[in-house]
Amino acid sequence: FIPSFNYSKMYSVISQVTSNHFDIIKGQLVDGRELQWDDLTNTVYGEVPFMRKHFFVPSFVQDSILLYMNIAFYGLLTWYFDHILSHNRGSSKGFFFFLSTKYWSRFFCMEQKKFVLSPSKRTRKQSFDYSDMGEHDPVT
């Protein structure tokens, strides 16, 4: 369930098949081959003989599904904690803010709100005084 492990496992599957590697049995450097669909869906099952323990190595496709599930899970956690922890944007919301209709009504409300600035809050164009700059020749 650790995202960096999933990514490194996916990378190692591709690099073991496609890159040059040293074959111990032949005693020479062997060229890599093209990546096939079977290489991406190959799941390895086995047993460690002296310990009598079974092991399972997931395939590239299973690793990529786990990686996308991790992205969604940690993204939801980030979104949730961003709303319930107080920080520099103001006060926090309650622990169950996502269950309130007030939170979701702003996303599904069909009514458009119009914002009108009052005349006292409008900004005026400010002019710039060029007299302090002195005289200089324009660059041509």
C-alpha positions as CSV (number, residue, x, y, z in Angstrom):
1,F,0.0,0.0,0.0
2,I,3.1,2.2,-0.3
3,P,2.9,4.3,-3.5
4,S,6.7,4.5,-4.0
5,F,7.0,0.7,-3.9
6,N,4.2,0.3,-6.5
7,Y,6.0,2.7,-8.9
8,S,9.4,1.2,-8.4
9,K,8.0,-2.3,-9.0
10,M,6.3,-1.1,-12.2
11,Y,9.6,0.4,-13.4
12,S,11.6,-2.7,-12.5
13,V,9.2,-4.9,-14.5
14,I,9.8,-2.8,-17.6
15,S,13.5,-2.4,-17.2
16,Q,14.2,-6.1,-16.5
17,V,12.6,-7.1,-19.8
18,T,13.7,-4.3,-22.1
19,S,17.2,-3.5,-21.0
20,N,20.5,-5.3,-21.4
21,H,21.4,-7.6,-18.5
22,F,24.0,-10.0,-17.5
23,D,22.9,-13.7,-17.7
24,I,24.7,-15.7,-15.0
25,I,24.1,-19.1,-16.7
26,K,25.4,-18.0,-20.1
27,G,28.1,-15.8,-18.6
28,Q,27.5,-12.9,-21.1
29,L,25.5,-9.7,-21.6
30,V,22.1,-10.4,-23.1
31,D,20.1,-7.9,-25.1
32,G,16.7,-6.9,-23.9
33,R,13.6,-7.7,-25.9
34,E,10.3,-5.9,-26.7
35,L,7.8,-5.7,-23.9
36,Q,4.8,-8.0,-24.5
37,W,1.3,-8.0,-23.0
38,D,2.1,-11.2,-21.1
39,D,5.0,-9.4,-19.4
40,L,2.6,-6.8,-18.0
41,T,0.0,-9.4,-16.8
42,N,2.4,-12.0,-15.4
43,T,1.8,-12.7,-11.7
44,V,4.4,-14.7,-9.9
45,Y,3.5,-17.3,-7.2
46,G,6.2,-19.3,-5.4
47,E,7.5,-20.9,-2.3
48,V,10.7,-20.3,-0.4
49,P,11.9,-23.9,0.0
50,F,13.7,-23.9,3.3
51,M,11.1,-21.8,5.1
52,R,8.0,-23.3,3.5
53,K,6.5,-19.8,3.0
54,H,4.4,-18.9,0.0
55,F,4.9,-15.6,-1.8
56,F,3.0,-13.6,-4.4
57,V,4.4,-10.9,-6.7
58,P,1.7,-8.8,-8.3
59,S,1.7,-8.0,-12.1
60,F,2.3,-4.6,-13.7
61,V,-1.4,-4.2,-14.2
62,Q,-2.2,-5.0,-10.6
63,D,0.5,-2.5,-9.5
64,S,-0.9,0.2,-11.7
65,I,-4.4,-0.3,-10.3
66,L,-3.0,-0.1,-6.8
67,L,-1.1,3.0,-7.6
68,Y,-4.2,4.8,-9.0
69,M,-6.2,3.6,-5.9
70,N,-3.4,5.1,-3.7
71,I,-3.7,8.4,-5.6
72,A,-7.4,8.6,-5.1
73,F,-7.1,7.6,-1.4
74,Y,-4.4,10.1,-0.5
75,G,-6.1,12.8,-2.6
76,L,-9.3,12.3,-0.6
77,L,-7.3,12.5,2.7
78,T,-5.6,15.7,1.6
79,W,-9.0,17.3,0.6
80,Y,-10.5,16.2,3.9
81,F,-7.7,17.4,6.2
82,D,-7.4,20.6,4.2
83,H,-11.0,21.4,5.2
84,I,-11.0,20.3,8.9
85,L,-7.6,21.6,10.0
86,S,-7.2,25.4,10.7
87,H,-4.5,27.1,8.7
88,N,-3.8,30.5,7.1
89,R,-7.0,30.6,5.1
90,G,-9.3,31.0,8.2
91,S,-11.2,28.8,10.5
92,S,-11.7,25.1,10.0
93,K,-15.0,23.2,9.3
94,G,-16.5,20.5,11.4
95,F,-15.4,16.8,11.1
96,F,-18.6,15.9,9.2
97,F,-18.7,19.0,6.9
98,F,-19.1,16.8,3.8
99,L,-22.4,15.5,5.1
100,S,-24.1,18.9,5.3
101,T,-26.3,20.2,2.6
102,K,-24.8,23.7,3.1
103,Y,-21.4,22.4,1.7
104,W,-22.8,20.6,-1.3
105,S,-25.5,23.2,-2.2
106,R,-22.9,25.6,-3.6
107,F,-21.9,23.0,-6.2
108,F,-25.4,22.0,-7.3
109,C,-27.2,25.3,-6.9
110,M,-28.7,26.5,-10.2
111,E,-29.1,30.1,-9.1
112,Q,-26.4,32.5,-10.1
113,K,-25.3,35.1,-7.6
114,K,-24.6,38.6,-8.9
115,F,-21.9,40.7,-7.2
116,V,-22.1,44.4,-7.5
117,L,-19.5,46.8,-6.2
118,S,-20.8,49.8,-4.4
119,P,-19.5,53.1,-5.7
120,S,-17.4,53.7,-2.6
121,K,-15.4,50.5,-3.1
122,R,-14.6,51.0,-6.7
123,T,-10.9,51.8,-7.4
124,R,-9.9,54.9,-9.3
125,K,-7.2,55.0,-11.8
126,Q,-4.1,56.4,-10.3
127,S,-1.9,58.7,-12.3
128,F,1.9,58.5,-12.3
129,D,4.0,61.6,-11.8
130,Y,6.8,61.7,-14.3
131,S,8.4,64.9,-13.0
132,D,10.7,63.1,-10.5
133,M,12.4,61.1,-13.2
134,G,14.4,63.9,-14.7
135,E,15.2,64.3,-18.4
136,H,16.8,61.5,-20.3
137,D,17.0,60.6,-24.0
138,P,14.8,57.8,-25.3
139,V,16.7,54.8,-26.6
140,T,16.3,54.3,-30.3
